[in-house]
Amino acid sequence: MKKCAALFSIALFLALAGCNTVKGVGQDVQKAGSAIENAAKK
C-alpha cells in the first residue's frame, strides 16, 4: 500500500511539474509574439 501511494504521489508531482513547464513555455512564446508584433508596427 505504501509503495502504491508513493508511486501515485511521484506521478502526480511529475504531472503538475509538466503542466507548469508547458504553461511557462506558452507564456514565453506569447511574449515573443507580442514583441515581434510591436516591432512590426513601428
C-alpha distance matrix in Angstrom:
0.0 3.8 5.5 5.2 6.3 8.7 10.0 10.7 12.4 14.4 15.5 16.6 18.4 20.2 21.2 22.7 24.4 25.8 27.2 28.9 30.4 31.8 33.1 34.8 36.4 37.7 39.3 40.9 42.4 43.6 45.4 46.9 48.2 49.7 51.4 52.9 54.1 55.7 57.4 58.7 60.2 62.3
3.8 0.0 3.8 5.4 5.1 6.1 8.6 9.8 10.5 12.3 14.2 15.3 16.4 18.4 19.9 21.1 22.5 24.3 25.8 27.1 28.6 30.4 31.6 33.0 34.7 36.3 37.6 39.1 40.8 42.2 43.6 45.2 46.7 48.1 49.6 51.3 52.6 54.1 55.7 57.2 58.7 60.6
5.5 3.8 0.0 3.8 5.5 5.1 6.1 8.5 9.8 10.6 12.2 14.1 15.3 16.5 18.3 20.0 21.1 22.5 24.4 25.9 26.9 28.6 30.3 31.6 33.0 34.7 36.3 37.5 39.1 40.7 42.2 43.5 45.0 46.7 48.1 49.6 51.0 52.7 54.1 55.5 57.2 59.1
5.2 5.4 3.8 0.0 3.8 5.4 5.2 6.1 8.6 10.0 10.5 12.2 14.2 15.5 16.4 18.4 20.0 21.1 22.6 24.5 25.7 27.0 28.6 30.3 31.7 33.0 34.8 36.3 37.6 39.0 40.8 42.2 43.5 45.1 46.8 48.2 49.4 51.2 52.8 54.0 55.6 57.7
6.3 5.1 5.5 3.8 0.0 3.8 5.5 5.1 6.1 8.6 9.9 10.5 12.2 14.3 15.3 16.5 18.3 19.9 21.1 22.7 24.3 25.8 27.0 28.6 30.4 31.6 33.1 34.8 36.3 37.5 39.2 40.8 42.1 43.5 45.2 46.8 48.0 49.5 51.3 52.7 54.1 56.1
8.7 6.1 5.1 5.4 3.8 0.0 3.8 5.4 5.1 6.2 8.6 9.9 10.6 12.4 14.2 15.4 16.5 18.3 20.1 21.3 22.6 24.5 25.9 27.1 28.7 30.4 31.8 33.1 34.8 36.3 37.7 39.2 40.8 42.3 43.7 45.3 46.7 48.2 49.7 51.3 52.8 54.6
10.0 8.6 6.1 5.2 5.5 3.8 0.0 3.8 5.4 5.1 6.1 8.5 9.9 10.6 12.2 14.3 15.3 16.4 18.4 20.1 21.0 22.6 24.4 25.8 27.0 28.6 30.4 31.6 33.0 34.7 36.3 37.6 39.0 40.8 42.2 43.6 45.0 46.7 48.2 49.5 51.2 53.2
10.7 9.8 8.5 6.1 5.1 5.4 3.8 0.0 3.8 5.5 5.1 6.1 8.6 9.9 10.5 12.3 14.2 15.3 16.6 18.5 19.9 21.1 22.6 24.4 25.9 27.0 28.8 30.4 31.7 33.0 34.8 36.3 37.5 39.1 40.9 42.3 43.4 45.2 46.8 48.1 49.6 51.7
12.4 10.5 9.8 8.6 6.1 5.1 5.4 3.8 0.0 3.8 5.5 5.1 6.1 8.7 9.9 10.6 12.2 14.2 15.5 16.7 18.4 20.1 21.2 22.6 24.5 25.9 27.2 28.8 30.5 31.7 33.2 34.9 36.3 37.7 39.3 40.9 42.2 43.6 45.3 46.8 48.3 50.1
14.4 12.3 10.6 10.0 8.6 6.2 5.1 5.5 3.8 0.0 3.8 5.4 5.1 6.2 8.6 10.0 10.5 12.2 14.3 15.5 16.4 18.4 20.0 21.1 22.6 24.4 25.9 27.0 28.7 30.3 31.7 33.1 34.7 36.3 37.6 39.2 40.7 42.2 43.6 45.2 46.8 48.6
15.5 14.2 12.2 10.5 9.9 8.6 6.1 5.1 5.5 3.8 0.0 3.8 5.5 5.2 6.1 8.7 9.9 10.5 12.4 14.4 15.3 16.5 18.4 20.0 21.2 22.6 24.5 25.8 27.1 28.7 30.4 31.7 33.0 34.8 36.4 37.6 39.0 40.8 42.3 43.5 45.2 47.2
16.6 15.3 14.1 12.2 10.5 9.9 8.5 6.1 5.1 5.4 3.8 0.0 3.8 5.5 5.1 6.2 8.6 9.9 10.7 12.5 14.3 15.5 16.6 18.5 20.2 21.2 22.8 24.5 26.0 27.1 28.9 30.5 31.7 33.1 34.9 36.5 37.5 39.2 41.0 42.3 43.7 45.7
18.4 16.4 15.3 14.2 12.2 10.6 9.9 8.6 6.1 5.1 5.5 3.8 0.0 3.8 5.5 5.2 6.1 8.6 10.0 10.8 12.3 14.4 15.4 16.6 18.5 20.1 21.2 22.7 24.6 25.9 27.2 28.8 30.4 31.7 33.2 34.9 36.3 37.7 39.3 40.9 42.3 44.1
20.2 18.4 16.5 15.5 14.3 12.4 10.6 9.9 8.7 6.2 5.2 5.5 3.8 0.0 3.8 5.5 5.0 6.0 8.6 9.9 10.4 12.2 14.1 15.2 16.5 18.3 20.0 21.0 22.6 24.3 25.8 27.0 28.6 30.3 31.6 33.0 34.6 36.2 37.6 39.0 40.8 42.6
21.2 19.9 18.3 16.4 15.3 14.2 12.2 10.5 9.9 8.6 6.1 5.1 5.5 3.8 0.0 3.8 5.5 5.1 6.3 8.8 9.9 10.7 12.3 14.3 15.5 16.6 18.5 20.1 21.2 22.6 24.5 25.9 27.1 28.7 30.5 31.8 33.0 34.8 36.4 37.6 39.2 41.3
22.7 21.1 20.0 18.4 16.5 15.4 14.3 12.3 10.6 10.0 8.7 6.2 5.2 5.5 3.8 0.0 3.8 5.4 5.1 6.3 8.7 10.0 10.6 12.4 14.4 15.4 16.6 18.5 20.2 21.1 22.7 24.5 25.8 27.1 28.9 30.5 31.6 33.1 34.9 36.3 37.7 39.6
24.4 22.5 21.1 20.0 18.3 16.5 15.3 14.2 12.2 10.5 9.9 8.6 6.1 5.0 5.5 3.8 0.0 3.8 5.5 5.2 6.2 8.7 9.9 10.6 12.5 14.3 15.4 16.6 18.5 20.0 21.2 22.7 24.5 25.9 27.2 28.9 30.3 31.7 33.2 34.9 36.4 38.1
25.8 24.3 22.5 21.1 19.9 18.3 16.4 15.3 14.2 12.2 10.5 9.9 8.6 6.0 5.1 5.4 3.8 0.0 3.8 5.4 5.0 6.2 8.5 9.8 10.6 12.3 14.3 15.4 16.6 18.4 20.1 21.2 22.6 24.4 25.9 27.2 28.6 30.4 31.8 33.1 34.8 36.8
27.2 25.8 24.4 22.6 21.1 20.1 18.4 16.6 15.5 14.3 12.4 10.7 10.0 8.6 6.3 5.1 5.5 3.8 0.0 3.8 5.4 5.2 6.1 8.5 10.0 10.5 12.3 14.3 15.4 16.4 18.4 20.0 21.1 22.6 24.5 25.9 26.9 28.6 30.4 31.6 33.0 35.2
28.9 27.1 25.9 24.5 22.7 21.3 20.1 18.5 16.7 15.5 14.4 12.5 10.8 9.9 8.8 6.3 5.2 5.4 3.8 0.0 3.8 5.5 5.0 6.1 8.6 9.8 10.5 12.3 14.3 15.2 16.5 18.4 19.9 21.0 22.6 24.5 25.6 26.9 28.7 30.3 31.6 33.5
30.4 28.6 26.9 25.7 24.3 22.6 21.0 19.9 18.4 16.4 15.3 14.3 12.3 10.4 9.9 8.7 6.2 5.0 5.4 3.8 0.0 3.8 5.4 5.1 6.3 8.6 9.9 10.6 12.4 14.2 15.5 16.6 18.4 20.1 21.2 22.8 24.4 25.9 27.2 28.8 30.5 32.2
31.8 30.4 28.6 27.0 25.8 24.5 22.6 21.1 20.1 18.4 16.5 15.5 14.4 12.2 10.7 10.0 8.7 6.2 5.2 5.5 3.8 0.0 3.8 5.4 5.1 6.2 8.7 9.9 10.6 12.3 14.3 15.4 16.5 18.4 20.1 21.2 22.5 24.4 25.8 27.0 28.7 30.8
33.1 31.6 30.3 28.6 27.0 25.9 24.4 22.6 21.2 20.0 18.4 16.6 15.4 14.1 12.3 10.6 9.9 8.5 6.1 5.0 5.4 3.8 0.0 3.8 5.5 5.1 6.3 8.7 10.0 10.6 12.5 14.4 15.3 16.6 18.5 20.1 21.0 22.6 24.5 25.8 27.1 29.2
34.8 33.0 31.6 30.3 28.6 27.1 25.8 24.4 22.6 21.1 20.0 18.5 16.6 15.2 14.3 12.4 10.6 9.8 8.5 6.1 5.1 5.4 3.8 0.0 3.8 5.3 5.1 6.2 8.7 9.8 10.6 12.4 14.2 15.4 16.6 18.5 19.9 21.1 22.7 24.5 25.9 27.6
36.4 34.7 33.0 31.7 30.4 28.7 27.0 25.9 24.5 22.6 21.2 20.2 18.5 16.5 15.5 14.4 12.5 10.6 10.0 8.6 6.3 5.1 5.5 3.8 0.0 3.8 5.4 5.0 6.2 8.5 9.9 10.5 12.3 14.2 15.4 16.6 18.3 20.0 21.2 22.6 24.5 26.2
37.7 36.3 34.7 33.0 31.6 30.4 28.6 27.0 25.9 24.4 22.6 21.2 20.1 18.3 16.6 15.4 14.3 12.3 10.5 9.8 8.6 6.2 5.1 5.3 3.8 0.0 3.8 5.4 5.2 6.1 8.7 9.9 10.5 12.3 14.3 15.4 16.4 18.4 20.0 21.1 22.6 24.8
39.3 37.6 36.3 34.8 33.1 31.8 30.4 28.8 27.2 25.9 24.5 22.8 21.2 20.0 18.5 16.6 15.4 14.3 12.3 10.5 9.9 8.7 6.3 5.1 5.4 3.8 0.0 3.8 5.5 5.0 6.2 8.6 9.8 10.5 12.4 14.3 15.2 16.5 18.4 19.9 21.1 23.0
40.9 39.1 37.5 36.3 34.8 33.1 31.6 30.4 28.8 27.0 25.8 24.5 22.7 21.0 20.1 18.5 16.6 15.4 14.3 12.3 10.6 9.9 8.7 6.2 5.0 5.4 3.8 0.0 3.8 5.4 5.1 6.2 8.6 9.9 10.6 12.4 14.2 15.4 16.6 18.4 20.1 21.6
42.4 40.8 39.1 37.6 36.3 34.8 33.0 31.7 30.5 28.7 27.1 26.0 24.6 22.6 21.2 20.2 18.5 16.6 15.4 14.3 12.4 10.6 10.0 8.7 6.2 5.2 5.5 3.8 0.0 3.8 5.5 5.1 6.1 8.6 9.9 10.6 12.2 14.2 15.3 16.5 18.5 20.4
43.6 42.2 40.7 39.0 37.5 36.3 34.7 33.0 31.7 30.3 28.7 27.1 25.9 24.3 22.6 21.1 20.0 18.4 16.4 15.2 14.2 12.3 10.6 9.8 8.5 6.1 5.0 5.4 3.8 0.0 3.8 5.4 5.1 6.2 8.7 9.9 10.5 12.3 14.3 15.3 16.6 18.8
45.4 43.6 42.2 40.8 39.2 37.7 36.3 34.8 33.2 31.7 30.4 28.9 27.2 25.8 24.5 22.7 21.2 20.1 18.4 16.5 15.5 14.3 12.5 10.6 9.9 8.7 6.2 5.1 5.5 3.8 0.0 3.8 5.4 5.0 6.2 8.7 9.8 10.5 12.3 14.2 15.4 17.0
46.9 45.2 43.5 42.2 40.8 39.2 37.6 36.3 34.9 33.1 31.7 30.5 28.8 27.0 25.9 24.5 22.7 21.2 20.0 18.4 16.6 15.4 14.4 12.4 10.5 9.9 8.6 6.2 5.1 5.4 3.8 0.0 3.8 5.4 5.1 6.3 8.6 9.9 10.6 12.4 14.4 15.8
48.2 46.7 45.0 43.5 42.1 40.8 39.0 37.5 36.3 34.7 33.0 31.7 30.4 28.6 27.1 25.8 24.5 22.6 21.1 19.9 18.4 16.5 15.3 14.2 12.3 10.5 9.8 8.6 6.1 5.1 5.4 3.8 0.0 3.8 5.4 5.1 6.1 8.6 9.9 10.5 12.4 14.6
49.7 48.1 46.7 45.1 43.5 42.3 40.8 39.1 37.7 36.3 34.8 33.1 31.7 30.3 28.7 27.1 25.9 24.4 22.6 21.0 20.1 18.4 16.6 15.4 14.2 12.3 10.5 9.9 8.6 6.2 5.0 5.4 3.8 0.0 3.8 5.5 5.0 6.1 8.5 9.8 10.6 12.7
51.4 49.6 48.1 46.8 45.2 43.7 42.2 40.9 39.3 37.6 36.4 34.9 33.2 31.6 30.5 28.9 27.2 25.9 24.5 22.6 21.2 20.1 18.5 16.6 15.4 14.3 12.4 10.6 9.9 8.7 6.2 5.1 5.4 3.8 0.0 3.8 5.4 5.2 6.2 8.6 10.0 11.0
52.9 51.3 49.6 48.2 46.8 45.3 43.6 42.3 40.9 39.2 37.6 36.5 34.9 33.0 31.8 30.5 28.9 27.2 25.9 24.5 22.8 21.2 20.1 18.5 16.6 15.4 14.3 12.4 10.6 9.9 8.7 6.3 5.1 5.5 3.8 0.0 3.8 5.5 5.1 6.2 8.7 10.2
54.1 52.6 51.0 49.4 48.0 46.7 45.0 43.4 42.2 40.7 39.0 37.5 36.3 34.6 33.0 31.6 30.3 28.6 26.9 25.6 24.4 22.5 21.0 19.9 18.3 16.4 15.2 14.2 12.2 10.5 9.8 8.6 6.1 5.0 5.4 3.8 0.0 3.8 5.4 5.1 6.4 9.0
55.7 54.1 52.7 51.2 49.5 48.2 46.7 45.2 43.6 42.2 40.8 39.2 37.7 36.2 34.8 33.1 31.7 30.4 28.6 26.9 25.9 24.4 22.6 21.1 20.0 18.4 16.5 15.4 14.2 12.3 10.5 9.9 8.6 6.1 5.2 5.5 3.8 0.0 3.8 5.4 5.2 6.7
57.4 55.7 54.1 52.8 51.3 49.7 48.2 46.8 45.3 43.6 42.3 41.0 39.3 37.6 36.4 34.9 33.2 31.8 30.4 28.7 27.2 25.8 24.5 22.7 21.2 20.0 18.4 16.6 15.3 14.3 12.3 10.6 9.9 8.5 6.2 5.1 5.4 3.8 0.0 3.8 5.4 5.4
58.7 57.2 55.5 54.0 52.7 51.3 49.5 48.1 46.8 45.2 43.5 42.3 40.9 39.0 37.6 36.3 34.9 33.1 31.6 30.3 28.8 27.0 25.8 24.5 22.6 21.1 19.9 18.4 16.5 15.3 14.2 12.4 10.5 9.8 8.6 6.2 5.1 5.4 3.8 0.0 3.8 5.5
60.2 58.7 57.2 55.6 54.1 52.8 51.2 49.6 48.3 46.8 45.2 43.7 42.3 40.8 39.2 37.7 36.4 34.8 33.0 31.6 30.5 28.7 27.1 25.9 24.5 22.6 21.1 20.1 18.5 16.6 15.4 14.4 12.4 10.6 10.0 8.7 6.4 5.2 5.4 3.8 0.0 3.8
62.3 60.6 59.1 57.7 56.1 54.6 53.2 51.7 50.1 48.6 47.2 45.7 44.1 42.6 41.3 39.6 38.1 36.8 35.2 33.5 32.2 30.8 29.2 27.6 26.2 24.8 23.0 21.6 20.4 18.8 17.0 15.8 14.6 12.7 11.0 10.2 9.0 6.7 5.4 5.5 3.8 0.0
